[in-house]
Amino acid sequence: MAITNARRLNGFLRLAGLCSPLLLVGCAGFSQDGGFATVEQASQVQLDKQVTWVKTPEQRSQVAERVAELLAEPLTVDAAVQVALLNNPGLQASFDQLGISEAERVQAGRIPNPGFSFGRMEKGSEVEYERGLHINLARLIAMPLTSGMEAKRFEQVQRQTSLAVFELASQTRKAWYRAVAAQESLGFMGQVMESAEISAELARRLAAVGNYSTLQRAQEQSFYADAGLNLIRAEQARVQSREQLTRLLGLWGEQLDFQLPARLPELPATAEQLADVERLAMAQRLDIQTVRLDAERLAKNLGLSKTTRFINVLELGVVNNRSNEEPTQRGYEISVELPLFDWSGAKVAKAEAQYRQMLNRAAETAINARSQVREAYLGYQASHDIARHYRDEVLPLRARIAEENVLQYNGMFISTFELLADARKQVLAVDGYLQAQRDFWIAKADLDMALLGAPSLSSSTPAMAVTDEPAGH
C-alpha cells in the first residue's frame, strides 16, 4: 500500500527541502538543436559551408537533391567540400555523438528517482505491513558537480564535432587536388607515350634498312617501355586518388560518374603572409580549447572525489510501519556506508593523477600546435616558391629550347629523334609544374587546418616516378 496521505509526505518533502538548492539542477532538459547550432556556426564562419544533421527522411531527401545538383556540373573544390559535409556518413555519426553526449548531460541533471519498498509479515494473528520511500541523498548532493562535469563534456564534444567538420573539409580539398592533378598528369604521360611510340617505330624502320644501329634502336625501345610503365602508374594514381575522393564524398552507384575539372587552379601571384601564425593558432585551434575544457572537467572531478570520499552510500528514506495490533510507526532513516576499510584514498589519488596527466597533455598539445603551424606555414611558403620557380624559370626555358630546336630541325641541323626527345622533356617539365601546383594547394589546405586544429601534414610526393631520359638524348 503506497503512502498517499499528503500529511505523511510533508515530512519527507520538508526534509528534502533542506537540499532545495540542489534540486534546481533537476530541471535540465534537451536543447532545441541538440547543440548542433555551435557546429553550424563554426562551419559557416570558418568554411562558409552548410552542414546538416540528417534525422528525418525529409532531410535525407533534401540532402540527396542538393548533392545531385552539385554533381550535375564538373565538381569544383568548393563543391566537393560541400558534398562531403552533406553526404559523408562518418560525419553524420559524429553529429549523432552530439545527441549521445547531450542525453548524458540531461541525465546527469535529473533528480534520481525515489525508491519504494513494501513488506508484509505475519506472526500468529498479527500482520505487519512495512512501507518505505527512499532517495539516494549522496547522488542528490553531488548532482550540481556531476551536472557541471557533463555540461563541460558536452561542450568538449561540440568542439570535437566542429573539428571533425574542419578535418573532413581539409581532407576533401587535398583529395580533390590529388585527383585533378592525377587526371591531368595522365594526359601528359599519354603524350610522352605517343612520342616514345613514334620514336620506337621510326627507329625500327631505320634499323631495318641499315640506317640505325642496334644500340640506337634499343635505346628508343627502352624509352618506349619506360613510357608505357609510367603511363600505367599514372592511371593507377588517377584511380586511387579518385577513389579516395569518392569515399570522402560518400558517393556510390550512379553518383560515381561525377566529373572533375580539366586543370588545377592557377598558382597565386604571391604566397599569403601571416605575421604571427603561432598566436593565431593558439587563439582559435579547437584542439587547444578542447584540452582546456578537459582540464577544467577533471579539476571538478577532483573536487567531487574529495567531497564524496567519506560518503560512498548515503540514502534518505521515509518509513511507515503498520500492524493490526500495534500503533503505526512513522519516521525516517538514513543509511551510511562506514569507511572502515576503504577511505577512498585510492579514488582521490587517481583523480589527482588524472588531473596532472591532463595538464601535461595540455602542455604537449600547445607545444605540438606551435610546431605544427610553423611547419605548415614554412611548407606552404616553400611549395609556393617551388611552383613559382617552375612557372617563371623552368617552363620559359624549356619553351625557348623547344623553339630553338624547331629552328635547328627546320635547318636540318638536328634529327627527328632529337626533336622528339626534346618534346618529351618539355612535356615532363610541364608535368613537374603540375605536381608542384598540386603540392602547393595541398600545403595550403594543411596550413588552413593547422590554424584550426591538429593537421595531418602531407608528405608531398609525385604521383608516379618518371624515368630519366636514356643515354644519348
N, C-alpha and C positions, 0 to 999 in steps of 0.2 A: 504494500500500500504506500503510494508516494506521499510526500509531505506537501499538502495543498493549502493548509491553513496559512493565510497571509501573516498572521501574528507570529507563527513559528518561524517563517522565513525572515522576518525582520531582524531577528538576532544575527542570523548568518550574514544578511546584507550589511548590517551595521558593522560587523567585524571585517567584512570585505571592504567596507568603505574606508578603512584605515589605509588601504592600498589604492584609493581612488586616483591619485596622480598616475599610478602605473596603468590603470585601466584605460586611460585616454589613448594609448597606443593601440588599443584593441579595435579601433575604427579603421584600421588600414584596409584599403581596397585597391582594386585594379585601376590602372590609369586607362584613359580612353584609347590611347595609341600604343599601349604596351611598351613605352619607352622608345618607340621607333622614330619619333619626331627628331630626336637628337641625331640619329644616324642620317635621316633625310637631310637635315640642315647641314651636317658635315659634308655630305656628298654634294650638295648644291653649292656650298661656299668653296670647297677645295677643288671639286672636279667639274662643276657646272653640269651635272648629270642627274637623271632621275633614277630613284630606286623605289621598288615596290615590294612590299611584303605580301606575297600571294597566299591568301587564306581561303578564298571562295572560288567556285567555278567561274563566276563573272569576272573576277580579277585575272584569273588564268586566261580567260578568253581575250581580255583586253591586252594582256602582255603578248599573247600569241599574234594578235593583229599588229601590234607595234613592231614586233620582231620581223614579221613578214614584210612590213612596209620598209624597214631598214635594209633587209636583204634583197629587196627588189632592184636596188641600184648597186653599182660597184662599191664595195664596203670600204669607206674611209676609216682612218684610225679612230676618229671620234665616234663614228657609228659603231665600230667594233666594240669599243668600250661600253657604249650604251647597251648594245645587245647582251654583252656579258653581265652587266649589272642587273638586267631584267631577267635573264634566262638561265643563269648559272645555278644548277641545283645545290651546289655546295654553299653558295652564298645564302640561298634560301634556308638551308639548315642552320647557318649562323644566325639568321633572323629568328628562327624558332628557338634558339638558345636564349634569346631575349625573353620569350614567353615563359620558358622554364625558370629563368632567374627571377622574373617578376613574381611568379607564383610562389617561389621560396621566400621572397621578400614579404609578400602579403601574409603567407602562413606564419612567418616569424612575428608579425604584428597582430595576430589574432589571439584573443584570450583563450587559454586552454579550456577545453570542455570539462565541466564538473562530472564527478562520478557518483553513482547512486548504488547503494548496497541494500539488500533486503534479506532478512533471515527469519525463519520460523522454527522454534524449538519447543518440544513437548517434554514435560516432566510430570508424569502421572496425569492428573486432571488439569495441571497448569500448562497453559500455552503462552509462549513468549514470542513477541514479534520485535524484530530489531531492524530499524531503518537508518540509513546513513547517507549524507550528502557531503562529498569532499572535493577539494580542488587542490591542484599542485601549486602550493604557495611559492616554492623556490623558483619554479618556471615563471610565475607571475612577477616575482621581484626582478628576475633577470630579463624580463621582456624588453624594457627600453634599450638595454645594451645589445641583446641579440637582434632586435629590430633594426637598430642603427648599423650593426655589422652587416646585415643582409642588404640594407639600403646602399652601403658602400660597395658591397659586392655587385649589386645591380648596376651602379654607375660604372664599375670596372668592366662589366660585360658590355655595356653600351660603348665604351671606348674600344674594347677589343673588336666589337662588331664593326665599328667605323673603320678600324684598322684593317679588317678583313676586306671591306669595300675598297680601300685605297690599294691594298696589295693586289686584289683581283684586277683593278684598273691598270696598275703598273705592269703586271704580268701579261695582260692582254695587249697593251701597247707594244711591249717587247716582242711578243709572239707575232703581232701584225707586221712589225718592221722586218723580222726574220723571214716571214712568209713571202712578203712582197719582194725582198731582196733575193731570196732563193728563186722565185719565179723569174725575176729579171736576169739573174745570173745564168739560169738555164738557157735563156735565149742567147746570151753571149757565148756560152760553151757550145751551143749549136752552130754558131758562126765559125768558131775555131775548128769544129769538126768538119764543116763543109770545106774550109780552106785546106785542112790536112788531107781530106779525101781527094781534092783536086790535085794537090802536090803528089800524093802517093800514086794516083793514076797516071799523071804525066811522067813521073819517074819510071814507072813500069814500061810505058811505051818507049821512052828514050833508051832505056836499058835493053829493050827488045831489039832495037836497031843498032845497038852498039855505041850510042852517043852518051851513055851514062854508066858510070862504074857500079860494080856490085855494092861497094861501100856507100856510095851516094844514095842508091835506091834503098838500101837497108835503113839508112838514117831517116828517109822520108816515111818508110813503112813504120819505123819505130815511133815517130811523132804521131802518125795516124793512129797507132794502137793506144798511145798515151791519151790522145784526144778523146778516143772512144771511152776509155776508162773514166776520164774526168766528166764526160757527159753523163755516164751512169751515176756517178757520185752526185752530180748536180741534180739529177732527177730524184735521187734518194733524199737529198737535203730539202728539195721542194715538198716532197710528200710528208716528210717528218715535221717540217715547220708548219705546214698547213694543218696537219692532224693535231698538233699541239694547240694551234689557234682554235680549231673546231671544238676541242674539249673545253677550253675556257669559255667559248661562246655557248656551250651547252646545246649544240646542234646535232641533228640526226635525220635520217630519212631523206626526203626531198630537199631539206634545208642544206644538205652538203654541197649543193651545186652553186653556192654563193660565189660571186665574182670579186676579185681584188683589182685595185688599180694597176696600171702597167708599170708605174715608176714610184719610187720613194719621194717624199717631199724634198724640195731643194734645200741645200745647206744654207743656214742663215749667214748673213754677211759677217757678223761678229758673234762671239760667244757671250752669253749673258754674264754680267758681272755682279757678283754678290759680295757685299762689303764684309759681312760678319756672318758666315754660314753657321758657325757653331752656336752663336747666341740665338739665331733664328730657329735652329733645330731644338735647342733647349726649351724654347718658349712654346713650340707647337707640336712637338713629337708626341704622339699618343701613347707610345710605349713608356715614355717617362712619366706621363700623367697617370698611367695605369699602375706603375710600380709605386708611385707615391700614395695612391689610394690603397694599395695592398698593405703598405706600411702602416697607414692610419687604421686600417681594419684590424691588423694584428696587434697594434697598440691597444685598441679597445678590447680585443680578445684577452690580452694580458691582464687588463683591469678586471674583466669579467672573471678570469680564473682566480684572481686574488680575492674577489668579492665572495665567491661561492665555494672557496676551498674547504670551509668547515660545514657547509650546508649542502651535502650531496643529495639528501632526500628530505624534503620538508613539505608536509601535506596538512591542510586545514580542512576540518570536517565538522558538520552538524550531526548530532546523534539524537535519535528519538527511539527509545526502547519502551515497549508497551507489553504489559502482561494482563491476563484476565483476573489475576488475584492480587497484583501489586499496583501501586500508583505508577503512572507513566514517568519514565526517566527522560529528561531533556538536557541538552548541553552541547558542548563542542569538544573536539580533541585535536591535538597537534602531534604529529609523529615526526621524529627527527632521527636520522641515522647518526649514531655516535662514532666519532672519528677515533676509535681505539687503536686501529691497526693501520689505516690509510689516512694520513693527514694531508693528502693532496699535494704534497711537495713535488712529486714527480710531474703532476699536471702543470703546476706553476713553472717548474724548471723547463718543461717542454715549450710552454708559451714564450718564455724569455729567450730560449734558444732560437725559436722560430722568428722572433722579432729581430734578434741580432742577425740572423740569416738574411732576413728581408732587407735590412739596412745595407748589408754587404752587396746584396744583389742590386739594390738601387744604385749604389756607387758604381758597380760594374756596368749597369745599363747606361749611366751617364757617360762614363769613360768610353764605352763602345760607341755610343751615339756620336760623340765628338769625333772619334776616329773615322767612323763610317761616313759622316757627312764631309769630312776633309777628303777622304779617299774618293768619294763620289764626285766632289767638285773638281778635284785635280784630274780625275778620269774624264770628266766632261770637257774640260779645257783642252786636255791632250788629244782627245778624239776629234775635237773641232780643228785643232792645229794640223793633225794628220790629214783629215779630209780636205782642209783648205789647201794644204801643200799639193795634194793630188790635183785638185781643181786648178790652182793657179800656176803650178810649176810643171808637174809631170805630164798632164794631158796636153797643154800647149806645146811642150817639147816633142811629144810623140806625134802630134799633128804636123808640126814643122818638118820632122823627119820623114813622115809619110809623104808630104808634098814634094820634098826633095827627091825621095826615092821614085816617085812617079815621073819626075823630070828626067832622072837618071835612066829609068826604064824606057821612056819615050826616045831618049837619045841612044838607046841600046848599049848603055854602059853597065847595066846590071841585068841579071837573068830573071825569068819569070819566077823561079824558086825564091830568089832573094826578095822579090816584091811580095810574094805570098807570105814569106816568113815575117816580113815587117808588118804586114797587115794583121797577122796573128798577134804579134807583140802589141800592136795598138789596141786590139780588142781586149787583150789581157790587162792592159793598163786601165782601160775603161772599167773593166770588171773589178780591178783593185780599188778604184774610186768608189764604185758601188758598195763594196764591202766596208770601206771607210765611212761612207754615208750611213750605212746600217749601224755601224758601231757607234757613231755619234748620237743617233736618235735613241739607241738603247741606253747609252750613257746619260742622256737627258732624262729618260724615264727613271733610271736609277737615282739620279740627283733629286728629282721631284719626290720620289719615295723616301729618300734619306731625310728629307726635311719634314716628313710626316710620321715616319715610323721606321722600324728596323727593315732595311732593304736586303734583298738577295742580290748582291752586286754581281754583275755578269762578267765572266771572263771572255772577252770578245775574241773569237777565233773564226777564221774564214769558214765558209760553208763547205768548201772542198779544197783539196790540195791540187794546185796547178803544177803540172810537170814542167820543169825547165826546158828551154829550147835545146834540142840536140846539138852536139858539137858541130861547128861549121856554119851555124846560122847566126 
